[in-house]
Amino acid sequence: MVTSRPSWSVTVRSASAGEASPSATPRASKVRQRSCLVINVPPACHQQAIRYIHLSISCGTGQDGNAANHFRRGGQPAAALSEFARGFIEETGHAVSIHHGPAGLLTQAIRDGLAVDVFVSASPEGPAALHRAGLFGPLRTIAWNRMVLVVRPELEAPVEDALALLADPRWRIGMSTPGADPGGDHAAAFLGRLTTTDPGRWQGLRVRCASLYGASLPDPDAPPRSPAAETLREGRADMLIAYATTADRIARALPGTRILSLPPHLAPPTEICATARFGGPEPARRFFEALQGPACAEILRRHGFLTAPVQPG
């Protein structure tokens, strides 16, 4: 049983009565306290009585940055929903505490007692498990992602067909970790569907696939990093089966990276799901409802997510 807790959180709060306001403007100041980034916001930006929402955001390969970076970089649910949370804070005055990590590990942490009121996951599995356990309400799909093949720069393979590249026995294939991270689960599901289409052709495929990241929660003291990009940069894999949003970030970090589509009937859209704890505070319910609204949809769309699933052709 995995009992690890998410390794960092982001807390937004009002400056207390005895504290000096960090700025005369609404711009927040950042103060590092152990593994928690605290952003002190001038009292004028908050209601006098503040309530906390614990928003647990799990994202496929969610290990690409520390808490400060988490607010700045796009492409994963954590970054997109952190941007949305900032808007919610400004509009309502309620504070949002964010825990970040792979969905499978966070689901277990919540079952073990992590205080979370709203859970957003890159897979329906975790939210559904918490609902079956009687802890959280029904899940809602708020966006979709898709799986693609990410080919490292300078790979000597001019072919632009993803399946042809996967069939080539020369190439090593990386992915995230099934069970711990939805990105690994989706990659494994794709491989399972693919191998059934022609067992002879794909007989040796699994041997060349390895789970190379996504097996642990982020280290709060480590510098910002993207394990998926590092996997290709360090030559530990020739290509990755990963989220399209992850692929976009890798392409920005590693010029020359190629992103190839996978057949949608073998790699259907993946769901980004949210659920709220039974009996949670009213601000958490409001946040959960806002996650399903047009403002959140627009932010997710700007971060590369789909707000409607692509139908298989």
Residue pairs with C-beta under 8 A, 6 or more apart in sequence:
1 108
2 104
2 105
2 108
2 109
2 180
3 108
3 109
3 112
4 105
4 108
4 109
4 216
4 217
5 109
5 112
5 114
5 217
6 56
6 99
6 100
6 101
6 105
6 106
6 109
6 114
6 217
6 218
7 35
7 101
7 217
7 218
7 219
7 220
8 35
8 36
8 37
8 66
8 67
8 99
8 100
8 218
8 220
9 35
9 36
9 67
9 97
9 98
9 99
9 100
10 36
10 37
10 39
10 67
10 70
10 71
10 82
10 96
10 97
10 98
10 100
11 36
11 37
11 38
11 39
11 52
11 95
11 97
11 98
12 28
12 39
12 41
12 85
12 89
12 95
12 96
12 97
13 38
13 39
13 40
13 41
13 50
13 95
14 40
14 41
14 43
14 45
14 46
14 50
14 95
15 21
15 22
15 40
15 41
15 42
15 43
19 40
21 42
21 43
22 28
22 29
22 40
22 41
22 42
23 29
23 42
24 42
25 42
26 41
26 42
26 44
26 45
26 90
28 39
28 40
28 41
29 39
29 40
30 37
30 38
30 39
30 68
31 37
31 38
31 39
31 40
32 38
34 220
35 67
35 220
35 221
36 67
37 66
37 67
37 68
41 89
45 89
45 90
45 93
46 89
46 93
46 95
47 92
47 93
47 94
50 93
50 94
50 95
51 94
51 95
51 281
51 282
51 283
52 94
52 95
52 96
52 97
52 281
52 283
53 94
53 95
53 96
53 97
53 117
53 118
53 281
53 283
53 284
53 287
54 97
54 99
54 115
54 116
54 117
54 118
54 284
55 81
55 85
55 96
55 97
55 98
55 99
55 116
55 117
55 118
55 120
55 287
56 98
56 99
56 100
56 106
56 110
56 114
56 116
56 118
56 119
56 120
57 77
57 78
57 81
57 82
57 98
57 99
57 100
57 120
58 77
58 78
58 100
58 101
58 102
58 103
58 105
58 106
58 107
58 119
58 120
58 121
58 122
58 126
58 182
59 76
59 77
59 78
59 79
59 100
59 102
59 103
59 122
60 76
60 77
60 102
60 103
60 122
60 145
60 176
60 181
60 182
60 183
60 186
60 214
60 242
60 243
60 246
61 76
61 102
61 176
61 181
61 183
61 213
61 214
61 226
61 227
61 228
61 242
61 243
61 246
62 76
62 77
62 78
62 100
62 101
62 102
62 181
62 214
62 218
63 101
63 102
63 213
63 214
63 216
63 217
63 218
63 225
63 226
63 227
64 73
64 76
64 224
64 225
64 226
64 227
64 228
64 229
64 249
65 72
65 73
65 218
65 224
65 225
65 226
66 218
66 220
66 222
66 223
66 224
67 220
69 224
70 78
70 79
70 82
70 98
70 100
71 79
71 82
71 83
71 86
72 79
73 79
73 249
74 80
74 245
74 249
74 302
74 303
74 304
75 245
75 246
75 248
75 249
75 303
75 304
76 243
76 245
76 246
76 249
76 303
77 120
77 121
77 122
77 143
77 272
77 300
77 305
78 98
78 100
79 303
80 299
80 300
80 302
80 303
80 305
81 120
81 291
81 296
81 299
81 300
82 98
83 299
83 303
84 290
84 291
84 295
84 296
84 299
84 300
85 96
85 98
85 287
87 295
87 299
88 94
88 96
88 287
88 290
89 95
89 96
92 283
92 286
94 283
94 286
94 287
96 287
99 106
99 109
99 114
99 116
100 218
101 109
101 217
101 218
102 176
102 177
102 180
102 181
102 182
102 214
102 215
102 216
102 217
103 121
103 122
103 123
103 125
103 126
103 181
103 182
104 125
104 126
104 179
104 180
104 181
104 182
104 185
105 180
105 181
105 216
105 217
106 114
106 119
106 121
106 126
106 217
107 119
107 121
107 125
107 126
107 129
107 130
110 116
110 119
110 130
110 135
111 129
111 130
111 133
111 135
116 277
117 276
117 277
117 280
117 281
117 284
118 274
118 275
118 276
118 277
118 280
118 284
118 287
118 288
118 291
119 126
119 127
119 130
119 136
119 274
119 275
119 276
119 277
120 142
120 272
120 273
120 274
120 291
121 127
121 182
121 272
121 273
121 274
122 145
122 182
122 183
122 243
122 270
122 272
123 182
123 185
123 186
123 270
123 271
123 273
124 139
124 141
124 271
124 273
125 182
125 185
126 182
127 136
127 139
127 273
127 274
127 275
128 139
128 273
130 136
130 275
131 137
131 138
131 139
131 275
134 278
135 277
135 278
136 275
136 276
136 277
136 278
137 275
137 276
137 277
137 278
138 275
139 273
139 274
139 275
140 273
140 274
140 275
140 288
140 291
140 292
141 271
141 272
141 273
142 272
142 273
142 274
142 291
142 292
142 296
142 297
142 300
143 271
143 272
143 297
143 300
143 301
143 305
143 306
143 307
144 269
144 270
144 271
144 272
144 305
144 306
144 307
144 308
144 309
144 310
145 243
145 244
145 245
145 269
145 270
145 272
145 305
145 306
146 243
146 244
146 262
146 264
146 267
146 269
146 270
146 306
146 310
147 186
147 187
147 190
147 241
147 242
147 243
147 244
147 262
147 267
147 270
148 162
148 241
148 242
148 243
148 244
148 247
148 259
148 260
148 261
148 262
148 267
149 162
149 165
149 166
149 239
149 240
149 241
149 259
149 260
149 261
149 262
150 228
150 232
150 239
150 240
150 241
150 242
150 246
150 247
150 250
150 251
150 257
150 258
150 259
150 260
151 157
151 165
151 238
151 239
151 257
151 258
151 259
151 260
152 232
152 235
152 237
152 238
152 239
152 254
152 257
153 232
153 254
153 255
153 256
153 257
153 258
154 256
155 171
155 238
155 239
155 258
157 165
157 168
157 171
159 165
160 258
160 260
161 260
162 260
162 261
162 262
162 263
163 194
163 263
165 171
165 239
165 260
166 173
166 194
166 205
166 239
167 201
167 202
167 205
169 204
169 208
170 238
171 208
171 238
171 239
172 208
172 210
172 236
172 237
172 238
172 239
173 205
173 208
173 209
173 210
173 237
173 238
173 239
173 240
173 241
174 209
174 210
174 211
174 212
174 213
174 228
174 231
174 232
174 236
174 237
174 239
174 240
174 241
175 183
175 184
175 187
175 188
175 209
175 210
175 211
175 212
175 240
175 241
175 242
176 183
176 184
176 187
176 211
176 212
176 213
176 214
176 228
176 242
177 184
177 211
177 213
177 214
177 215
178 184
178 185
178 187
178 188
178 211
179 185
180 214
180 215
180 216
181 214
181 215
182 270
183 214
183 242
183 243
183 246
184 211
184 214
186 243
186 267
186 270
187 209
187 241
187 242
190 241
190 262
190 266
190 267
191 205
191 206
191 209
191 241
193 265
193 266
193 267
194 202
194 205
194 266
195 202
195 205
195 206
197 266
209 241
210 237
212 227
212 231
212 236
212 237
213 227
213 228
213 230
213 231
214 227
226 249
226 250
226 253
228 240
228 242
228 246
228 249
228 250
229 249
229 250
229 253
229 254
231 237
231 240
232 239
232 240
232 250
232 254
232 257
233 253
233 254
240 246
240 247
240 250
241 262
242 250
243 270
244 259
244 304
245 303
245 304
245 305
247 257
247 259
248 259
248 304
250 257
251 257
251 259
264 310
264 311
264 312
264 313
265 312
265 313
268 309
268 312
269 306
269 309
269 310
272 300
272 305
274 288
274 291
274 292
275 288
276 284
276 285
276 288
277 284
290 296
297 307
300 307
301 307
